Amino acid sequence: MKDITEYTETSSEYELYTHLAEKIVKREISTFADLTEYLAPIIRDKRVHPVVMKIFDLIKALNWGFFRDITKDSHSKIWRELVVPDQRFPEAGRLKETISISSLYVGMLDIHGYTKFCQDSRNNVSRLHVLDKAINNEISRISAQCHAVSRRERGDEIVLAAASATDAITAVLAIIDYFAKTNIVNDPVISTQRSTEANILPEFKISAGITGGSGNIPLIITEKGDLMGFLLNTAARLQARANELSPRESRVMITKQVHINFIKENSVNKSTLFKNNTVYFLDTGQIEFKGVMLPTCEAVFRPEERYKEQFAEDLGRLLLSIKESLWEQKIYLDLMDLIKKAAAVMPPFKMGGRIIVSNIEVVNNDSIIQLSVLAVKTYLQDEDYSGAVGMLHSFSDLMEEIPRFDRLILDYTRNITQKYDMILDSYNRSVDRQIDEKAGSIFSGNYLKTYMAAKNAIGIYEKLRSIAKKSPQITMKKTLWYNLIKMNKEKMGLTLYSGKK
């Protein structure tokens, strides 16, 4: 058969299928609309209908890219959102090319340790094949059980799409279960157990980002069925943020909209995650991505990290103070309250052999709490702003070394420290001028002689200056500090940034 006009009552289904398949391979037919238009002269023949559906499967396989495996039965939710059904063949249809709907969610996942595994397995290629099959087949199966679609991208990256926030979060956690050999989701309908062959693979950690649920952010589906657009890029940035905060453990970052929609969905039909209280959503503030501010949350699912619930209120107060730009006092005090609360509720830790401040030599939960109290006194009562900012640097150094101290708190501490550092030099110069002017009344006898001589010995000089800064002779320190903050208010806006600058 060279043309559809040659089709007769004696033509076989195989002959028709072969003819249409050749048309598709030659790109003369690429959509279901092209197919029905070409078959218009014979479309009423019922013998044609089974061939049409088989050809539709071929069109999907060759042209629907990321969504090539979805069917109306296997992915009913996604099908309703992404496919324009054909009136004559409701099981078939056209894939939308641009989607701006609120019921679409995109996740990006990255496998920690993938590169090292590949390097370690270079002399055992069969292990690489096992991992490849696991990602391409078993992860796709798990995603489908969660009413989602997933596809491997660029080696260790997995892109996921779902039609609800609940499905997206469930699918991501189920994939984490598979790779880490855990049972977080704990849903009998979703099987995350590895195949016998895949049991040889080590445990992997996953960082993931999920976005969507907002109708004003489009997702583009290319002619080849690939995904592109801001929604996909945002998921990638959230995944990168999750990886920054937890380079060694699994972590899931989502937009606030995903959290809001998850709560709405489960107010009607309660999912297994909701009923089992599997996930706690910690408000983590805003991050900036290409000029767009994204309110974010962390989906806390590991039982050993549920202590974060207990400092959520303290974190919320700090975020509100940052939003309202309360740099004069509130931001510093709220940060200390957050650090103190985190140290009080997190798992016990102990480090020795290092003197940080004062006479504290052993760093543990209690000593961090003591340092927080001391920092508040330094800032609030002593009005020693230089010393208080110095303590922020000490806290940053400490938290980086303390096992499992939440990286988000460290991130905010570093960024807040940088903002205070911006005005510290100006503040110190102003105070130093007062010290020089009033050195005669601040110091007496040998102290004054030592002070004057110490200008040539910087170590002693700085120590004496530290003493002098606390002297009641140095006036209006608070006024000076607050005025400098007000003068630099525009420069002190704090936004965590994700992505290339």
Phi, psi and omega per residue, in radians:
M1 nan 2.147 3.129
K2 -1.817 -0.355 -3.141
D3 -2.584 2.700 -3.080
I4 -1.126 -0.398 3.125
T5 -1.169 -0.278 3.129
E6 -1.479 -0.082 3.129
Y7 -1.223 2.299 3.134
T8 -2.325 3.132 3.135
E9 -1.128 -0.391 -3.114
T10 -1.597 -0.148 3.129
S11 -1.138 2.435 -3.131
S12 -1.516 2.790 3.080
E13 -1.097 -0.645 3.139
Y14 -1.082 -0.745 -3.137
E15 -1.103 -0.731 3.133
L16 -1.155 -0.767 -3.133
Y17 -1.061 -0.777 -3.132
T18 -1.080 -0.733 3.134
H19 -1.094 -0.804 -3.122
L20 -1.196 -0.643 3.116
A21 -1.090 -0.678 3.100
E22 -1.116 -0.675 3.100
K23 -1.083 -0.678 -3.122
I24 -1.234 -0.755 3.128
V25 -1.072 -0.632 3.127
K26 -1.411 0.021 3.128
R27 1.174 0.336 3.059
E28 -1.366 -0.409 3.021
I29 -2.248 2.154 -3.118
S30 -2.274 -0.227 3.116
T31 -2.248 2.873 3.115
F32 -1.156 -0.561 3.085
A33 -1.118 -0.715 3.068
D34 -1.032 -0.727 -3.103
L35 -1.119 -0.883 -3.106
T36 -1.149 -0.592 3.101
E37 -1.152 -0.738 -3.142
Y38 -1.167 -0.621 -3.098
L39 -1.540 0.108 -3.065
A40 -0.866 -0.711 -3.105
P41 -1.141 -0.426 -3.062
I42 -2.149 0.153 -2.989
I43 -1.090 -0.425 -3.101
R44 -1.345 -0.268 3.126
D45 -1.222 2.086 -3.071
K46 -1.131 -0.408 3.116
R47 -1.184 -0.338 -3.122
V48 -1.355 -0.492 -2.993
H49 -1.021 -0.819 3.099
P50 -1.053 -0.627 3.121
V51 -1.167 -0.698 3.123
V52 -0.995 -0.786 -3.098
M53 -1.209 -0.609 3.079
K54 -1.179 -0.698 3.107
I55 -1.166 -0.602 3.078
F56 -1.058 -0.716 3.082
D57 -1.050 -0.658 3.122
L58 -1.196 -0.723 3.084
I59 -1.039 -0.776 3.117
K60 -1.067 -0.809 -3.072
A61 -1.077 -0.600 -3.054
L62 -1.652 -0.402 -2.969
N63 -2.196 -0.197 -3.072
W64 -1.678 -0.004 3.003
G65 0.836 -1.996 -3.074
F66 -0.973 -0.584 -3.049
F67 -1.809 0.361 -3.027
R68 -1.145 -0.407 -3.069
D69 -1.661 -0.071 -3.083
I70 -1.344 2.561 3.016
T71 -2.338 2.910 3.141
K72 -1.098 -0.540 -3.127
D73 -1.457 -0.769 -3.031
S74 -1.349 -0.529 -3.106
H75 -2.360 1.091 -3.019
S76 -1.041 -0.710 -3.105
K77 -1.150 -0.849 -3.132
I78 -1.153 -0.661 3.119
W79 -1.001 -0.796 -3.124
R80 -1.082 -0.589 -3.079
E81 -1.448 -0.565 -2.943
L82 -1.891 -0.270 -3.013
V83 -2.007 2.295 3.002
V84 -1.583 1.866 -3.020
P85 -1.236 2.611 3.066
D86 -1.416 2.414 -3.089
Q87 -1.126 -0.679 -3.104
R88 -1.405 -0.602 -3.124
F89 -2.149 1.448 -3.056
P90 -1.121 -0.306 3.096
E91 -1.413 -0.063 3.137
A92 -2.203 3.040 3.127
G93 2.941 -2.886 -3.091
R94 -1.939 2.341 3.090
L95 -1.357 2.256 3.122
K96 -1.122 2.556 -3.094
E97 -1.696 -0.519 3.086
T98 -2.314 2.202 -3.057
I99 -2.099 2.151 3.036
S100 -2.289 1.246 -3.085
I101 -2.213 2.676 -3.080
S102 -1.366 -0.325 -3.082
S103 -1.709 0.869 3.066
L104 -2.470 2.333 -3.070
Y105 -2.312 2.447 -3.133
V106 -2.167 2.345 3.083
G107 -2.097 2.549 3.034
M108 -2.163 2.223 -3.112
L109 -2.132 2.520 3.112
D110 -2.243 2.361 -3.104
I111 -1.604 2.016 3.083
H112 -1.218 2.429 3.056
G113 1.442 0.110 -3.113
Y114 -1.106 -0.830 -3.101
T115 -1.087 -0.766 3.131
K116 -1.097 -0.704 3.116
F117 -1.062 -0.745 3.132
C118 -1.116 -0.714 3.117
Q119 -1.138 -0.759 -3.126
D120 -1.193 -0.405 -3.068
S121 -1.769 0.209 -3.055
R122 -1.116 -0.393 3.095
N123 -1.715 0.089 3.129
N124 -2.424 1.317 -3.011
V125 -1.084 -0.447 -3.118
S126 -1.076 -0.581 3.097
R127 -1.135 -0.649 3.104
L128 -1.141 -0.661 3.108
H129 -1.155 -0.652 3.128
V130 -1.105 -0.788 3.116
L131 -1.124 -0.704 3.128
D132 -1.061 -0.793 3.128
K133 -1.159 -0.630 3.134
A134 -1.097 -0.781 -3.110
I135 -1.200 -0.759 -3.055
N136 -1.343 -0.567 -3.033
N137 -1.872 -0.980 -3.039
E138 -1.220 -0.646 3.113
I139 -1.201 -0.634 3.071
S140 -1.119 -0.694 3.119
R141 -1.122 -0.793 3.139
I142 -1.094 -0.731 3.128
S143 -1.063 -0.757 3.133
A144 -1.090 -0.661 3.089
Q145 -1.105 -0.435 3.113
C146 -1.666 0.202 -3.136
H147 1.128 0.553 3.136
A148 -2.177 2.947 3.078
V149 -2.124 2.359 3.098
S150 -2.305 2.664 3.137
R151 -2.575 2.440 3.109
R152 -1.324 2.402 3.112
E153 -2.335 2.333 3.003
R154 0.849 0.953 2.996
G155 1.387 -1.486 -3.007
D156 -1.811 0.162 3.136
E157 -1.778 2.473 3.098
I158 -2.201 2.220 3.070
V159 -1.787 2.423 -3.060
L160 -2.317 2.484 3.080
A161 -2.306 2.462 3.137
A162 -2.562 2.831 -3.085
A163 -1.737 0.092 3.056
S164 -2.632 2.716 3.113
A165 -1.095 -0.692 -3.136
T166 -1.088 -0.781 3.129
D167 -1.111 -0.724 -3.117
A168 -1.111 -0.827 -3.128
I169 -1.149 -0.743 3.131
T170 -1.064 -0.770 -3.122
A171 -1.108 -0.756 3.138
V172 -1.098 -0.788 -3.133
L173 -1.182 -0.592 3.102
A174 -1.161 -0.672 3.089
I175 -1.153 -0.686 3.060
I176 -1.072 -0.744 3.087
D177 -0.980 -0.784 -3.095
Y178 -1.084 -0.879 -3.058
F179 -1.257 -0.576 -3.077
A180 -1.677 -0.040 -3.105
K181 1.026 0.768 3.111
T182 -1.975 -3.129 3.141
N183 -2.396 0.985 -3.108
I184 -1.189 -0.845 -3.069
V185 -1.166 -0.775 3.048
N186 0.933 0.858 3.121
D187 -2.042 2.112 -3.092
P188 -1.077 -0.368 -3.134
V189 -1.363 -0.376 -3.065
I190 -1.918 1.982 -3.116
S191 -1.678 1.976 3.137
T192 -1.904 0.177 3.110
Q193 -1.252 2.488 -3.138
R194 -1.334 2.682 3.009
S195 -1.205 2.860 -3.137
T196 -0.989 -0.726 -3.137
E197 -1.112 -0.713 -3.057
A198 -1.332 -0.156 -3.139
N199 -1.142 -0.283 3.117
I200 -1.310 -0.275 -3.102
L201 -1.282 2.554 3.091
P202 -1.291 3.052 3.035
E203 -1.353 2.381 3.101
F204 -2.060 2.572 3.015
K205 -1.732 2.726 -3.048
I206 -2.266 2.361 2.902
S207 -1.912 2.421 -3.033
A208 -2.507 2.649 3.033
G209 -2.300 2.405 -3.130
I210 -2.251 2.311 3.083
T211 -2.421 3.032 -3.141
G212 2.219 -2.992 3.100
G213 1.466 0.122 3.116
S214 -2.134 2.182 -3.032
G215 -1.267 -0.166 -3.088
N216 -1.699 0.124 3.099
I217 -1.982 1.938 -3.053
P218 -1.400 2.683 2.984
L219 -2.128 2.215 -3.110
I220 -1.696 2.326 2.993
I221 -1.888 2.041 -3.062
T222 -1.280 3.046 3.134
E223 -1.052 -0.496 3.123
K224 -1.553 0.041 3.118
G225 1.476 0.204 3.097
D226 -1.451 2.767 3.133
L227 -1.708 2.510 3.034
M228 -2.737 2.908 3.122
G229 2.104 3.063 -3.029
F230 -1.096 -0.590 -3.119
L231 -1.073 -0.778 3.126
L232 -1.177 -0.728 3.134
N233 -1.122 -0.651 3.126
T234 -1.132 -0.743 3.092
A235 -1.043 -0.677 3.123
A236 -1.146 -0.682 3.125
R237 -1.182 -0.692 3.098
L238 -1.131 -0.670 3.085
Q239 -1.120 -0.732 3.110
A240 -1.107 -0.655 3.104
R241 -1.138 -0.738 3.094
A242 -1.056 -0.674 -3.138
N243 -1.213 -0.622 3.085
E244 -1.089 -0.738 -3.069
L245 -1.367 -0.516 -3.129
S246 -2.429 1.379 -3.122
P247 -1.239 -0.262 -3.085
R248 -2.035 -0.275 -3.119
E249 -2.100 2.824 3.106
S250 -1.237 2.433 3.131
R251 -2.628 2.478 -3.121
V252 -2.191 2.103 3.072
M253 -1.908 2.412 -3.137
I254 -2.348 2.830 3.012
T255 -1.362 2.751 3.131
K256 -1.050 -0.584 3.139
Q257 -1.087 -0.651 3.102
V258 -1.098 -0.751 3.109
H259 -1.087 -0.824 -3.133
I260 -1.021 -0.779 -3.110
N261 -1.218 -0.578 3.061
F262 -1.045 -0.785 3.132
I263 -1.115 -0.750 3.131
K264 -1.080 -0.816 -3.114
E265 -1.057 -0.709 -3.062
N266 -1.455 -0.105 3.010
S267 -1.297 -0.342 3.132
V268 -1.759 -1.105 3.124
N269 -2.020 1.912 -3.048
K270 -1.379 2.125 3.136
S271 -1.403 2.965 3.082
T272 -1.059 -0.710 3.120
L273 -1.026 -0.753 -3.085
F274 -1.234 -0.801 -3.100
K275 -1.105 -0.624 -3.117
N276 -1.564 0.015 -3.098
N277 0.899 0.805 -3.052
T278 -1.263 -0.565 -3.008
V279 -2.148 2.394 2.982
Y280 -1.989 2.355 -3.093
F281 -1.800 1.960 -3.114
L282 -1.689 2.108 3.092
D283 -1.166 2.088 -3.065
T284 -1.960 0.231 3.080
G285 1.449 -2.931 -3.065
Q286 -1.785 2.545 2.930
I287 -2.134 2.666 -3.140
E288 -1.773 2.330 3.089
F289 -2.393 1.917 3.135
K290 0.915 0.789 3.073
G291 1.455 -0.051 -3.140
V292 -1.858 2.303 3.117
M293 -1.549 2.205 -3.099
L294 -2.054 1.916 2.998
P295 -1.160 2.301 -3.003
T296 -2.192 2.814 3.030
C297 -2.397 2.711 2.936
E298 -1.800 2.290 3.039
A299 -1.511 1.734 -3.084
V300 -1.512 2.025 -3.044
F301 -2.201 -0.334 -3.137
R302 -1.350 2.201 -3.098
P303 -0.932 -0.640 -3.102
E304 -1.265 -0.126 3.116
E305 -1.922 0.071 -3.127
R306 -1.193 -0.167 3.045
Y307 -1.058 -0.335 -3.139
K308 -1.074 -0.459 3.053
E309 -0.929 -0.631 -2.998
Q310 -1.330 -0.314 3.051
F311 -1.904 0.180 -3.120
A312 -1.055 -0.715 -3.129
E313 -1.130 -0.711 3.118
D314 -1.143 -0.722 3.095
L315 -1.104 -0.721 3.127
G316 -1.052 -0.706 3.115
R317 -1.124 -0.709 3.111
L318 -1.109 -0.774 -3.132
L319 -1.082 -0.669 3.114
L320 -1.175 -0.711 3.118
S321 -1.122 -0.676 3.087
I322 -1.124 -0.761 3.133
K323 -1.053 -0.667 -3.124
E324 -1.561 0.041 3.062
S325 1.015 0.811 -3.101
L326 -1.576 1.122 -3.026
W327 -1.336 -0.403 -3.062
E328 -0.977 -0.734 -3.073
Q329 -2.618 -0.775 -2.937
K330 -1.084 -0.738 -3.093
I331 -1.081 -0.780 3.140
Y332 -1.080 -0.839 -3.079
L333 -1.175 -0.677 3.112
D334 -1.144 -0.651 3.104
L335 -1.117 -0.742 3.124
M336 -1.130 -0.681 3.086
D337 -1.083 -0.697 3.140
L338 -1.151 -0.816 3.129
I339 -1.076 -0.763 -3.137
K340 -1.083 -0.769 -3.120
K341 -1.191 -0.721 3.125
A342 -1.062 -0.750 3.126
A343 -1.128 -0.563 -3.102
A344 -1.294 -0.549 -3.014
V345 -1.839 -0.255 -3.099
M346 -1.354 2.868 3.121
P347 -0.993 2.574 -3.107
P348 -1.036 2.498 3.062
F349 -2.485 2.796 3.141
K350 -2.707 2.234 3.077
M351 -2.332 2.482 -3.139
G352 -2.244 3.121 3.029
G353 1.448 0.262 -3.131
R354 -2.543 2.209 3.084
I355 -1.642 2.123 -3.104
I356 -1.677 -1.113 3.076
V357 -2.481 2.847 3.114
S358 0.909 -2.428 -3.118
N359 -1.944 0.404 -3.124
I360 -1.420 2.046 -3.113
E361 -1.893 -0.490 3.106
V362 -1.827 2.141 -3.119
V363 -1.697 2.029 3.070
N364 -2.535 -3.006 -3.110
N365 -0.974 -0.804 -3.084
D366 -1.158 -0.700 -3.101
S367 -1.219 -0.560 3.050
I368 -1.120 -0.714 3.090
I369 -1.081 -0.767 3.116
Q370 -1.077 -0.732 3.127
L371 -1.132 -0.627 3.108
S372 -1.115 -0.755 3.106
V373 -1.103 -0.746 3.125
L374 -1.104 -0.694 3.129
A375 -1.107 -0.717 3.104
V376 -1.081 -0.770 3.110
K377 -1.075 -0.745 -3.129
T378 -1.061 -0.722 -3.102
Y379 -1.375 -0.798 -2.946
L380 -1.507 -0.850 -3.050
Q381 -1.587 -0.823 -3.096
D382 -1.342 -0.363 -3.049
E383 0.944 0.597 3.103
D384 -1.649 1.403 -3.011
Y385 -1.220 -0.581 3.085
S386 -1.109 -0.785 3.108
G387 -1.160 -0.643 -3.131
A388 -1.147 -0.715 3.101
V389 -1.202 -0.630 3.065
G390 -1.047 -0.634 3.108
M391 -1.191 -0.543 3.055
L392 -1.072 -0.721 3.083
H393 -1.086 -0.702 3.122
S394 -1.114 -0.730 3.104
F395 -1.070 -0.722 3.125
S396 -1.058 -0.804 3.125
D397 -1.078 -0.727 -3.118
L398 -1.125 -0.895 -3.050
M399 -1.092 -0.517 3.119
E400 -1.154 -0.492 -3.105
E401 -1.651 -0.347 -3.084
I402 -1.317 2.150 -3.138
P403 -1.054 2.321 3.027
R404 1.159 0.181 3.010
F405 -1.211 2.300 -2.964
D406 -1.020 2.200 -3.084
R407 -1.167 -0.452 3.134
L408 -1.124 -0.740 3.113
I409 -1.115 -0.716 3.066
L410 -1.047 -0.742 -3.138
D411 -1.054 -0.819 3.124
Y412 -1.158 -0.663 3.118
T413 -1.073 -0.788 3.129
R414 -1.078 -0.799 -3.094
N415 -1.182 -0.686 3.095
I416 -1.148 -0.713 3.106
T417 -1.038 -0.755 3.134
Q418 -1.051 -0.674 -3.135
K419 -1.179 -0.758 3.108
Y420 -1.178 -0.586 3.097
D421 -1.049 -0.504 -3.102
M422 -1.058 -0.582 -3.079
I423 -1.860 -0.069 -3.030
L424 -1.159 -0.696 -3.130
D425 -1.085 -0.775 3.131
S426 -1.100 -0.728 3.121
Y427 -1.085 -0.836 -3.107
N428 -1.098 -0.664 3.126
R429 -1.107 -0.725 3.136
S430 -1.143 -0.756 3.129
V431 -1.173 -0.701 -3.137
D432 -1.087 -0.623 3.102
R433 -1.102 -0.719 3.100
Q434 -1.112 -0.688 3.141
I435 -1.087 -0.792 3.137
D436 -1.097 -0.695 -3.116
E437 -1.195 -0.583 -3.015
K438 -1.968 0.267 -3.098
A439 -0.964 -0.644 -3.108
G440 -1.113 -0.583 3.134
S441 -1.594 -0.378 3.115
I442 -1.338 -0.815 -3.085
F443 -1.847 2.677 3.103
S444 -2.329 2.666 3.040
G445 0.991 -2.257 -3.087
N446 -1.129 -0.498 3.131
Y447 -1.084 -0.702 3.135
L448 -1.145 -0.748 3.105
K449 -1.075 -0.756 -3.138
T450 -1.110 -0.714 -3.140
Y451 -1.058 -0.806 -3.113
M452 -1.141 -0.665 3.123
A453 -1.268 -0.487 -3.041
A454 -1.238 -0.220 3.097
K455 -1.059 -0.410 3.109
N456 -1.623 -0.073 3.109
A457 -2.213 1.600 -2.905
I458 -1.018 -0.599 -3.099
G459 -1.106 -0.891 3.131
I460 -1.177 -0.676 -3.139
Y461 -0.995 -0.822 -3.129
E462 -1.177 -0.621 3.112
K463 -1.123 -0.758 3.106
L464 -1.174 -0.631 3.081
R465 -1.080 -0.695 3.116
S466 -1.055 -0.688 3.091
I467 -1.149 -0.750 -3.085
A468 -1.134 -0.609 -3.116
K469 -1.110 -0.400 3.131
K470 -1.575 -0.052 -3.089
S471 -1.234 2.464 3.067
P472 -1.140 -0.241 3.091
Q473 -1.181 -0.473 3.104
I474 -1.469 1.933 -2.977
T475 -1.764 2.785 2.995
M476 0.994 0.630 3.133
K477 -1.125 -0.771 3.141
K478 -1.081 -0.769 3.132
T479 -1.052 -0.781 3.121
L480 -1.059 -0.842 -3.113
W481 -1.069 -0.816 -3.129
Y482 -1.149 -0.686 3.129
N483 -1.117 -0.687 3.101
L484 -1.127 -0.663 3.093
I485 -1.103 -0.790 -3.137
K486 -1.095 -0.695 -3.140
M487 -1.143 -0.499 -3.077
N488 -1.904 0.296 -3.029
K489 -0.967 -0.724 -3.101
E490 -1.122 -0.565 -3.114
K491 -1.422 -0.250 -3.005
M492 -1.712 0.176 3.040
G493 -1.080 2.269 -3.042
L494 -1.917 2.063 3.058
T495 -2.375 2.197 3.033
L496 -1.267 2.382 -3.046
Y497 -1.952 2.452 3.073
S498 -2.226 2.259 3.105
G499 1.954 -3.060 -3.125
K500 -1.359 2.419 3.102
K501 -1.665 nan nan
